[in-house]
Amino acid sequence: MIVEIAIVGAGRLGTVLAVAFQRAGHRIVSASTRTKESADGLAALLPECVFSTSAAAAAALGEIVFLTVPDDTLKTVDALIDWRPGQMAVHCAGARPAGILIHAMESGSRTAGFHPLQSFADLDAGLLNLPGSSIGIEADDDGWSLLSGLAQVIGATPLRIGPDDRALYHAASALISNGTVGLMAVAAELWSKIGIPRDQAVAALLPLLQGTVRNLDTVGLPDALTGPIVRGDIGTVAGHLAALAALAREQAVYRSISTWLIDLAIERGTITTIQAEALRSILEQPKPGGDPGNL
Ligand SMILES: NC(=O)c1ccc[n+]([C@@H]2O[C@H](COP(=O)([O-])OP(=O)(O)OC[C@H]3O[C@@H](n4cnc5c(N)ncnc54)[C@H](OP(=O)(O)O)[C@@H]3O)[C@@H](O)[C@H]2O)c1
């Protein structure tokens, strides 16, 4: 079945979805951006699509209307559209429930959430990264059947998420994507203390991160864990804490993540209960002045 799709907000994600759906055989009938200039690049790729600077005009033409506008504008944009029964209003904000589209619901349209678990910086990278990504979908049974099919034709894996679970679902995805960037920033900051500039730090640490991601891909959790905690090298962990003693924010990150690593090491069965307790005692109770304690 060919679906007629309108894209309201043809920005980073909207553009990728439009091109991916069209390549999969669906029709992108209309798209909107706030300014005409924003749509120029996409217009060349979608010659049959009607472009508009009006969200309402673009939405009127679609059977399924993707609202790929900033999260905080969803309610305003929803209120601008003359929804009709039979249409489906789909937003892509990970943490917001489909029910945020109140006007669409009250007008008899179906509402849903369709959140690709991927980072879309530009069209080419987005199209490359989309296949194999998961898409968190909130929808009723009919909507799930339609949207999970749309996810699959663009090479993604549909994942059903309930309305009350979206914030937690999105917090986890932000932790993995944004948190990894944050961890790189912490690591680079630590290396700056020993005179290694940030660019050089990122270049040197990136292959380590990539190798770790490959290990997660091949052996998963908990087996991808390497390092002093899974080996039970308590003296090495104490040395890390001592080196971080004067760096309170960085030490807090180290302590917080390391306590999770103890759980993984226990799950793998590589450390004894006594080793786990010793690790917890130095990691969970910061001593005044950052003293890692006697071992
Ligand atoms: N990018 C990602 O990695 C990603 C991943 C998953 C989910 N999402 C979700 O996708 C949605 C869009 O994110 P994005 O990164 O694609 O944003 P974006 O690149 O900033 O694009 C936003 C689009 O909405 C239009 N727009 C902005 N304000 C508007 C308004 N008040 N009324 C009508 N149109 C408006 C913009 O038009 P102009 O270009 O003319 O300003 C642009 O076409 C968000 O809900 C986000 O959470 C994004």
The ligand as an SDF file (V2000), in Angstrom:
LIG
                    3D

 48 52  0  0  0  0  0  0  0  0999 V2000
   17.4760   15.6970   14.5380 N   0  0  0  0  0  0  0  0  0  0  0  0
   17.4610   14.5810   15.2590 C   0  0  0  0  0  0  0  0  0  0  0  0
   18.5070   13.9770   15.4530 O   0  0  0  0  0  0  0  0  0  0  0  0
   16.1740   14.0180   15.7810 C   0  0  0  0  0  0  0  0  0  0  0  0
   16.1420   12.6450   16.1610 C   0  0  0  0  0  0  0  0  0  0  0  0
   14.9530   12.1150   16.6280 C   0  0  0  0  0  0  0  0  0  0  0  0
   13.8260   12.9140   16.7580 C   0  0  0  0  0  0  0  0  0  0  0  0
   13.9020   14.2420   16.4020 N   0  0  0  0  0  0  0  0  0  0  0  0
   12.6900   15.0650   16.5690 C   0  0  0  0  0  0  0  0  0  0  0  0
   12.3060   15.5980   15.3140 O   0  0  0  0  0  0  0  0  0  0  0  0
   11.7120   16.8810   15.5070 C   0  0  0  0  0  0  0  0  0  0  0  0
   12.4230   17.8970   14.6320 C   0  0  0  0  0  0  0  0  0  0  0  0
   13.7890   17.9820   15.0160 O   0  0  0  0  0  0  0  0  0  0  0  0
   14.8940   18.4560   13.9680 P   0  0  0  0  0  0  0  0  0  0  0  0
   16.2110   18.2340   14.6100 O   0  0  0  0  0  0  0  0  0  0  0  0
   14.6440   17.8650   12.6320 O   0  0  0  0  0  0  0  0  0  0  0  0
   14.6000   20.0380   13.9400 O   0  0  0  0  0  0  0  0  0  0  0  0
   15.0660   21.1380   12.8630 P   0  0  0  0  0  0  0  0  0  0  0  0
   16.1770   20.6220   12.0150 O   0  0  0  0  0  0  0  0  0  0  0  0
   15.2840   22.3850   13.6290 O   0  0  0  0  0  0  0  0  0  0  0  0
   13.8000   21.3280   11.9150 O   0  0  0  0  0  0  0  0  0  0  0  0
   12.6000   21.9020   12.4020 C   0  0  0  0  0  0  0  0  0  0  0  0
   11.6770   22.1710   11.2360 C   0  0  0  0  0  0  0  0  0  0  0  0
   10.4900   22.7540   11.7590 O   0  0  0  0  0  0  0  0  0  0  0  0
   10.2780   24.0520   11.1710 C   0  0  0  0  0  0  0  0  0  0  0  0
    9.7660   24.9280   12.2270 N   0  0  0  0  0  0  0  0  0  0  0  0
   10.4480   25.4300   13.2920 C   0  0  0  0  0  0  0  0  0  0  0  0
    9.6210   26.1380   14.0780 N   0  0  0  0  0  0  0  0  0  0  0  0
    8.4030   26.0900   13.4970 C   0  0  0  0  0  0  0  0  0  0  0  0
    7.1420   26.6560   13.8170 C   0  0  0  0  0  0  0  0  0  0  0  0
    6.9620   27.4140   14.9260 N   0  0  0  0  0  0  0  0  0  0  0  0
    6.1010   26.4210   12.9790 N   0  0  0  0  0  0  0  0  0  0  0  0
    6.2560   25.6510   11.8590 C   0  0  0  0  0  0  0  0  0  0  0  0
    7.4340   25.0910   11.5000 N   0  0  0  0  0  0  0  0  0  0  0  0
    8.4970   25.3060   12.3100 C   0  0  0  0  0  0  0  0  0  0  0  0
   11.6430   24.4960   10.6510 C   0  0  0  0  0  0  0  0  0  0  0  0
   11.5050   25.4150    9.5720 O   0  0  0  0  0  0  0  0  0  0  0  0
   12.7730   26.3410    9.1460 P   0  0  0  0  0  0  0  0  0  0  0  0
   13.8220   25.3980    8.6460 O   0  0  0  0  0  0  0  0  0  0  0  0
   12.2560   27.2170    8.0760 O   0  0  0  0  0  0  0  0  0  0  0  0
   13.1840   27.0370   10.4130 O   0  0  0  0  0  0  0  0  0  0  0  0
   12.2120   23.1540   10.1910 C   0  0  0  0  0  0  0  0  0  0  0  0
   11.6970   22.8130    8.9240 O   0  0  0  0  0  0  0  0  0  0  0  0
   11.7880   17.1780   17.0130 C   0  0  0  0  0  0  0  0  0  0  0  0
   10.5770   16.8040   17.6040 O   0  0  0  0  0  0  0  0  0  0  0  0
   12.8980   16.2710   17.4920 C   0  0  0  0  0  0  0  0  0  0  0  0
   12.7710   15.9020   18.8510 O   0  0  0  0  0  0  0  0  0  0  0  0
   15.0390   14.8180   15.9070 C   0  0  0  0  0  0  0  0  0  0  0  0
  1  2  1  0
  2  3  2  0
  2  4  1  0
  4  5  1  0
  4 48  2  0
  5  6  2  0
  6  7  1  0
  7  8  2  0
  8  9  1  0
  8 48  1  0
  9 10  1  0
  9 46  1  0
 10 11  1  0
 11 12  1  0
 11 44  1  0
 12 13  1  0
 13 14  1  0
 14 15  2  0
 14 16  1  0
 14 17  1  0
 17 18  1  0
 18 19  2  0
 18 20  1  0
 18 21  1  0
 21 22  1  0
 22 23  1  0
 23 24  1  0
 23 42  1  0
 24 25  1  0
 25 26  1  0
 25 36  1  0
 26 27  1  0
 26 35  1  0
 27 28  2  0
 28 29  1  0
 29 30  1  0
 29 35  2  0
 30 31  1  0
 30 32  2  0
 32 33  1  0
 33 34  2  0
 34 35  1  0
 36 37  1  0
 36 42  1  0
 37 38  1  0
 38 39  2  0
 38 40  1  0
 38 41  1  0
 42 43  1  0
 44 45  1  0
 44 46  1  0
 46 47  1  0
M  CHG  2   8   1  16  -1
M  END
$$$$
